[in-house]
């Protein structure tokens, strides 16, 4: 058994604690949940929750009905056309979407200025409570840069240490990494982190050699093997940062509220350098609280789960959130991709309270650096959310949980609906341009009927829609003005106002591009294409210009065709569509411009798109910056084979962390079998490197025989 040195003391090496197994049965979606003696309504549900929901949803329905009536007044009163009916139906569906966002934001504004957003007895300040239970921090990682992952964990560990309650927390790195070079770098970084902070009994590492069911399977495997030893678990992403004080207050809230199954924080986006990331960062920081406070106010104990920066009661998760495979083949069948929504819904189905606490700060994440990176992530999310169509009929789900899934589906379905709505408007104009009007019809009338679209009513509908659409941003700005710390952190009232204007204008130009990207994603999924599993890029976002041209030329072409068609139909239609056309026609320079780090930093130097976390960084983010700057990772060859040969201690630890060897009768790993043959026949290490595929390389590194062959190969 290899040993790890800590000064003069020698300790046996162990990458994992003793197992403490916990049953996690797969849920039957066609049968009621096992309530285990819990009531249907959690004790933490607000007494006024029915009135809150009636006010938000009822107001949205009333606004939609009024908007539909005004839209009907715009159309020709002489008769009913198929295109007119289609346009009205689409308007109702789309306006309901923005009306609900508006009424929820009004509720969020009121809650925010009234200093709400906490609950469950949580305090933002004051003495820290003393914990009595154990919590595990879980960081699933998939081919992520190990240095960034370990810098984040070191930051969290140090912050927890300062609370004096580090003994109540363990940290687990749950690797699903498939790249063999990144895998060995992870192991080296893990060993170095343990050595640096002395966390031999608190920091653990496990790599799955068969990463089935992606992140949900990764966390589920941990629950089944180790969950019995921990009352709570905190799920993190590779870019997550949480302060020690926040973690202690969350764990205390779970201890004092035994009927709560999950508490979701509002992660603040930080660290953006490109203009696109800074736009996302500013929007999330300024508008995000209005949205989050609103949904927390009317969701109550039927909240949602965003997959990270949340604390979960381990036994509640194990007993209720075992995900089944949905029937059918991918992209709609198979294991559930957007697992977080479903896990929250199943836990609530089992009687557990699911709460969002937006006022609890100290929770952070990062943004993708470019629209291209968002599109890659959104393609996977789109498939996962559309897959919820098969989860909606689950027996016993709370209606708000079903609503979460409908809203998630709608987040992507609305894009093709907006496109159809836009094209329907063009077709109506085209019809009016070429179709000869019937002034008298079959009935003899004293006066002719003049078919028309009322321009005054159309103007009112347009203005009303823009007010409903943009009001949440105005409310967020007012809330910013009322918060001196937030106002100063955003550069002051004037710079913050200019930042809101910049974000609104650039966001408006990006919106039609995003609409087409999401529409193409929906079409691709409906046609049966699986999204796969791609690593999230977290660098500065630079994309070669010709690559931008290749990816976005089709949007430019579509915009040109759309613009020419609109001009031919009617110049007034062309000018009405100008905001959409500008974004599409100039998509290539717009994406290149917003993906630039230099442009993003120029905006920062000008005092625009600032957020408080960069003008006056919290202590935990300063710790992260220092941890990233002081890269203490071991200097090893990038190639995994050479890294193991260069560091005997790393090689010993790697071997110790390997799974048990295959037994007779167990499935044969074809990649490992072929890889071992190639190693046996390779005359040198260099030859082996050139002959092994990535999958074969990973497979032989997962075998003690393979590692032994690698160590004994001659260099040349």
N, C-alpha and C positions, 0 to 999 in steps of 0.2 A: 504494500500500500504506500503510495507516494506521500511525502510529508511537505508541509508548508512552513517556512521559517517566519517567526515573529520575534525579532530581536534574538535573544538567547533562548527563547522558549520554542519548543517544537510541538506542534499539534497534529494529530492525524488529519489527513485531508478528507473533507466531505463537501461536496457541492450542493447537497440537499439535506434537509432535516429528516428525522425518522418519519415514515409515512403515518398518516392518521386518516384512514379512509372514511368517506362519507358517501352514502347512497345518493344517486342523482337519477331517479327514474325518468325515462322518456315519457312526456305527457301525451295523453290521448286527447286530441282536439275535438273529438266528437262526443266526449263524455264530460260531465261536470268535474270540476276540480275537487280534490280532497281538501276540505276547509280545515281539517284538524282541530275542530272546535272553535274556530274564529268566526265572528259575525260577518255579515255581508258588508257592513260599513265600518271602516277603521275608526278608532276612537279619536284619531287626530284630524278627522275631516271637519272643516269649519262648519259651524251651525247655519251660516247664511249662504252656503254654497249653492243651493238651488236658486236663490234670488240673484246671486252673482252671474250664474250661467244664463238665466233668463234675460238679464239686462244686456249681456254681451251678445248672445246669439239672437235674441229677439230684436235688438237694435240693428244688427246686421241684416236680418231678414226684412225689417221695415225699410231700411235704406235701399236694399235690392229691389223691393216692390216699387218704391218710388222711382228709382232709376229706370226700371223696366217700363213703367207707365210713361215717363218722359221720353224714352227711346221710341215707344210706340207712336207718340205724338209727332216724332220727327218723320216717320215713314208716311208714304202716300195713303191717304184715307179712302181712296176710291175702291180699293180691293186688297186682296191678300195674295202675295206671291210666295213661291217656295223659297226664294232667296231671302225675302224679308223675314219669313218665319225662322229660317236657319240663323240669320243674323241676330234676331231677338233672343232666341234660345241660347246662343253662344254668349251674348251680352249678359244674360241673367247668370249663367254659370261663372263667367269670368268676373263680373262685378261682385257676386257673392263672395268670391275669394278675397278681393281687396277690401270689401266692406267688413268682413270678419277681422281682417288684419287691422283696420281702422278702429273698430269698436274695442278690440282687445288692447290696442295701443292707448286709447283714451283711458281704459281701466288701469293700464300699466303706468301711465303718467300720474294719475291720481294716487296710486299706491306708492310710487317713487317719491313724490313730493311730500307724502304723508309719512315717509320713513318706514314703509312696510317692507315686505320681502324677506322676512326672517322666519319666525315661527319655530315650533318644536323646542322652545326654550333656549334657542341658540343666541349667544351674544357675540357681537363683533369685537368687543374690547373687554377689558377687565381681567381679573386673575383667571388663569387657565384652570379648568376642572381637573381633578385627579382621576385617571382612568383605572378601571379594574379588569378590563377584558383585553384580549389580544386581537390585533388587526394585521392583516397581510396586505402589503402593497404589491400589486401584480402589474408588471410591465411586459406585455406581449410585444415581441419585435420580429420583423420579417425583412431580412436583408438591409437593415438600417445601418448607417455609419456607427460603428461601436463607440467611437470617441464621444459623439454627441449623446448617445444613450447613457453612457457611464457618467458624463458630466452632469446630466440631469439628475441621475440617481444620487450622485455624490452631493449635489445641492440639496436634495430632499432629505438625505440622511443627516447632513450637517444641520439643517434647519430643525429637524426633529430632535437632534441631540441637544440643541439649545433650549428646548422646552423642558428638559429634564425627564422626559417620559419615553425615551428611545426604547426602553425595555418592553414597551407595549406594542412594538411594531417590528415586523420582519419584511424584508424586501425580496421579491422573486423576479428574476429575469426569465421570462418564458419565451424561449426562442423557437420560431418556426422557420428560421433562415435556411434557405436552400443552396445559396452560393457557398461552396466549401471554403473559399478564401475568407469571406466575411465571417463564416462560422468560427474558424480558428482565431481570427482577430477578436471576435467576441469573447472567446475563452480567455485569451491573453488579457484583454481589458478587464474582464471580470476578476481575474486573479490579482491584477494590479490594483483595482478598486478596493478589494478586500484588504490588501496589504497596506494601502494608503490610509484607510480609515479604521482598520482593525476590526472590521465587521465580519469576522469568521463565523459567528453564530447567528448573524442577522441578515446577511446578504447571500442569496442562493441563486443558482443557475441551473436551468434544465432546457435541453434542446430536444424537441420531438423529432424523431427520425422518420415518422410518417405523419405529416401535418394535415390530417383529414379535417374537414369542416372548418378550416381557416381559423379566424380568431375565436369564434364561439367554441370550436372544438378544443382549442388551446386552453382557454379558461376552464372549460368543462373538465378536461383531463386533470387540471390542477385541483379542482374541487373534489373530484373522486379520489385522488391520491392523498391530498394534504388538508382538505377543507375541514376535517373534523377537529383540527387543533386551533382553529381561528373562529372567533365569533363574527368578525366582519372582514370584508375584503374591499380594497380600494382599487378600481381599475384605472389604469393609466394608458396613454398612448406614448409612442417613442418621443414625441415632442412635448409631453406634459410636464408641467412644473407645479407643485403645490407646496405651500408653506407649512412648516411644522405646526404652527398655531391653528391653521385652518383644519389640518388633519385631526388634531386633538379635539377641537370643538365639534367636528363632525362625528367622531367616534363617541364622544360624550353624549351627543344627541341620540345616537342609536342605543346607547346604554339606558338612557332615561325614557325612551319611547319604545317599549318592546313590541308594539304593533306595527312599527315602521320597517319596511323591507328595503327601502332604497332612498337615498338623498342625493339629488343631482345638483351640483354647483353650476354657476355660469362662468365658464372659462373665458378669460380675457385674451384676445389675440395680441401677441407681442412679437418683437424681433423682426418686423418687416423691413426690408431694405429696398426691394423693387417698388416702383410706383403702384403696381397692381396689389402687392401685399400691403402696402401702406393704405391704399384705399379700403381694402378689406378690414384692416386693423382699425382704421378710424370709424368706419361704419359700424363694426362690431362693438366698439367701445362707446360710441355716442348713441347710436340707435338701439343697440342690443339690449341695454337695460330696460328701455321702454317696452320692448317686446317680451322680454323674460319676466318682468314684474307683472305684465298683463296676464300671461298664460299661467303663471304661478297663482295669481289671484283667483282665477275662475276654474283652474284645473283642480285645485285643492289636493286631496289625497289620491287623485287619479292622474298624477303627473306622468312624465315620460322619462326615458333614459336615452342619453346620447352616446353611450358606449365607452365613455372615459371621464375621468375627473369626478367620479361618483363613488359613494360608499354604499356597500350592499351587505345585508345580513346573510351570512354564508348559508345557514340552514334554510332560510326562506328561499334563496336562490336554488339550492340543491333540490328542495322538495317540489318546487313549482316550475322551474325554468329549464328543465331538460327538453331540448328542442327535438321534435321528430323531423324526419324528412317529409316534405310535402310531395304528393303524388305527381308523377310526370317526369319528363326529362328537363335538363336545363334548357333555356334560362328560367322557366317558371317552376320547374320541379327540382327535386333534390334537396340538399341542405339549405337552410334559410340564411341568406346573405346578410340582410339588414336585421341582425339578430336582436339588437338592443331594444327596438320598439316592441318586439314580440316578447322578449324576456320581461320587460316591465308590465306588459298587458297580462301575461300569465301569472306573474306574482300578484298583481292586483286582483285577478280572477280568484286567486287563492285566499283573498281577504287581507293581504298586506297593504299598508299605505305606501304610496309612491309620491315623494314630495320633491319639489324644486325649491331651492333656497337661493334666489338671485342676489340677495344682499350680502352674502358671505363671500368676502374677497379672499385673495390669496390663491386663486386657481387660474392657471395660465396654459396657453397652447400657442402654436404657430400657424401661419397661413401658407398655403401653396404660393409659390412666387409668381405665377403667371396664369393667364386664362387657359393656356394649354394644359397646365398641370391640374387645374380645377376640372377641366373637361375629362381628363383621364379618371379622376376620382369620381366625378359625377356619373360617368358611365356605369361604374360598379354600383353606386348608390341607386341609380335609376333602376337597374335590374332588381336590386334587393327590395326597393319600395314597390315596384310593380308586382313582385312576387307575393306581396301581402294580400293581393286579391284572393289567394287561396287560404289565407289565414283568417280573413274577416268572418267567415261563418263559424269560427270556433265557439263551442257551446260555453256559455257562462261569462263571456267577456263583458266588462262594463262598457256602456255605450260611449263613454268618453275615450276609452282605450281604442274602440273601433274608430272613433273620430280621429285619433292620432294617426292611424294607418291610412284613413281616407285622405287626410291632409298631406301625408307623406306621398301617397300616390298622386294627388293633385299637384304637388310641387313640380312634377315632371309632365303630367298630362296637360297642364295648362299651356305649356309651350306650343305643342301642336295645335291646341285650340285657338291660341292667339294668332297663329299663322293662318288657320282656316278662317278666322274672323276677319283678318286683314284681306285675304284673297276674296272672301265673300263680298266685302265692301267694294273691291275693285270690280267684281262681276256685276254688282248692282249698278254701279256707275256705267259700266259697259252696256248693260241692258238698257238703261235710260238713254244712252247715246245712240243706239242703233234701232231700238224698238219704237215703232210708230205709236204714239198714244191714241187711245180711243176717247174722244171728247164726249160722245153721247152714248156709246154702247148700244145695246138692243132696245133700251127704253127711251122713248121720246121725252126729253127734258126741256124745260124752258131755258135753262142756262147750261152751258157745257161744264164738264168737270175738268179742271186743269190739274193733271198729275204733277205733284211737286214733293220735294223734300224740304221741309221747313228749315231754313238756315238759322233762324233765331233759336228755335228749339234745339237744333243740332249744337249751336254754340253753348247753350245752357248745359246740355248733357256733357259736352267736352269739358267745360269748366268744372262742373260738379265732379266728374270722374277724376280730374287732376287734383282737386282738393282732397278727395278721399284717398287718393294714391300718395300724395305728398304730405298730408297732415301729420303722419307719424314722425317725419323728419323735423317738421316745425315744432312739434311737441317735445321732441328730444332736445332740440336747441334751446327751447325755453327752460327745460329741466336743467340743462347745462348752465344757463345763466343764473339759475337759482342756487347752484352749488358752487361756492367760491373756489374750493379746491379743484373741482373738475374744470371750472372756467379757466383758472390759471394754468392748469396742466395741459389745456388744449390751446394755449397761446393767447388767451384773452378773448373777449367777446367778438372783436372785429375779425381777428384771424380765424376764430372758430366758425364765424359766419361765412367767411371766404372758403374755408375748408368744406363746409356743407355744400356750398355752391359748386365747388370743383368736383366733389364726389358725386353730386347729383348729375352734373353735365357729362362727366366721363362715364359714370354708371349708365346714364341714358343711352350713350353711344354704344356701350358694350352690350346692352340688353338685347338688341335684335340679333347679335352674333350668338349670344348665349341661347336665345330662343331657337335658332336653327341647330345649334350643337345638341341641345336637349331633344329637339324634334327628331334629329337623325338617330340619336341614341334610342328613343322610344321605338322608332321604325325598325332599327337593327334588332332590338330585343324581341319585338313582335314577330320578326321574321326568323327567330330561332337562334340568334348568335349569342353565345355566352361571353361575359365580360372578362373572364380570367381573373388573375390576381396579380396586380402590378405593385411594385414598390413605390411609395410616395416619395417624390423628389423634394428635398428640403434645403437645396442650395440657393444661390442668389438668383436663379431663374433665367440666366442668360441663354437665349436660343439663337442659333445662327439665322441671319436674315433670310437666306434662301430656304431654310426649313419653314420659316413663318410663311413665306410666299407659297410653298408647296401645300401647306396645310389650310391656308385661308383664301387661296385664289378662287375657290368655288363660291365662297360667300361674296367676294367682290363681284364675280360674274352674275350671281343671282341678284345682287343689288342693282347692277346695271340693267339687266333684263327687266326687273320689276319697275325701275325708274322710267325706262323707255316706254313700257306698257302703260304706266300711269300717265305719262305726258301725252301719249297718243289718245288716251281716253278723255283726259281733261287736264289742262294745266292747273286748275284749282285742286284736283285730286293729287297731282304731283307735289304741290307745295304742302298739302296737308300731310303727305307721307314723308316729307323731308327728314324729320328726325330718325325715322327707321332707315331711310335710304343712305343717309350720311354714315351711320354706323357700319352698314354692310359694305358700301363702296370703299370706305377707307379702313376696312378691317385689318389689312396687312400693316400699314404704318401704325394703326392704333394698338395692335397687339405688340408690335416691336417696341413702341414707345412705353407702354405700361409694363413691359417685361424688363425694362432697363433699371439696373441698380443705380447708375449715375443719376438718372432722372429722379428716381425716388429720393436720393440723398439731397438733390437740389431743392426739392420741395421741403424737405426737413430743414435745411439751412434757411429757407425763406419763412419758416415758422408755420407752414401749412401741413395739414393732416397730422398734427401732433396729438399724442395721447398722454395722459398723466404718467403712465408707466415708463415713458422715455424722458420726460422732462424732470421727473422726480422718482427715479426707479425705486421700487420696494426692495427691501434688504435681500429677499430670496432671489430676485432677478440679478442683483449685484453679485451674489454668490455664484449664480450660473455663469455670468460673464467672466468672472475670475477663473472658474473651473474650466471653461472652454479655452481661455487664453493660456492657462497653465497645463498644457497637454502633457500628462504624465504617463501616457500609454507607452508600453515597451516598444523599442525600435526593433522591428522584425521585418523579414522579407514579406512582400505582399502575397506571394504564393504560399498556399497552405502547406504544401509538401516541404518546402524549404524552411518555413517558419518552425515546423515541428522538429526538423533536424537541427536547427540553430539554437533551440532552447530546450534542454533536457527536462527542466522542471515543467514547462508547458506541455511537453510530450507526455510526461508521466500523468499529469492532471487530465489531459485529453483522454488517455487510455482509461483512467479511473472513471471518467464520466460516460464511457460508452455503455450501451445496453448489453444485456447478456447475449452471448453468441446464439445463433440459430440452432434450434434443436431439430432432430430428425422428424420429418412429417410436417414441419412448419413451412409456410410459403417461401419460395425461393426468390431472392432479389436478383433479377436478371442483370441489372446494372452492376451489382457487386460481383456477380459471377464473372462477367466479361472483364470488369476492371481488374480483378485479381489475376486473371489469365494474362492480361496485358502487362501487369507489373512483373509477373514471373518471367515473361519473355523479353522485357525491356533490358537492353544492355547497360543503361545508365539512367540517372534521374532526369536528365534533360529529355531523353527519349520517352520516358514515361509521361512527362508533362505534355509533350506534343501529341501523344497517342490517346490519352484519357479525355473523354468528354466531361463536361461539368457534372452531369448526373453520375457518371462512373467514378469521378474523382470524389464526390461527396459520399458515394456508397462505400468505396474502399477505405476512406477515412473513418467510416462508421464500423470498421471491422478491425479487431486486434491483429489478425493475420495481415491485413492490408497495411496497417501502420508498421508492423515489423518488416514487411517487404520494402517499404519506403525507406526505413532507417538503414537497411543493408544494401541499398543500391549504390553503386559507385557514382561519384559526382559527374564525371565526364563520360 
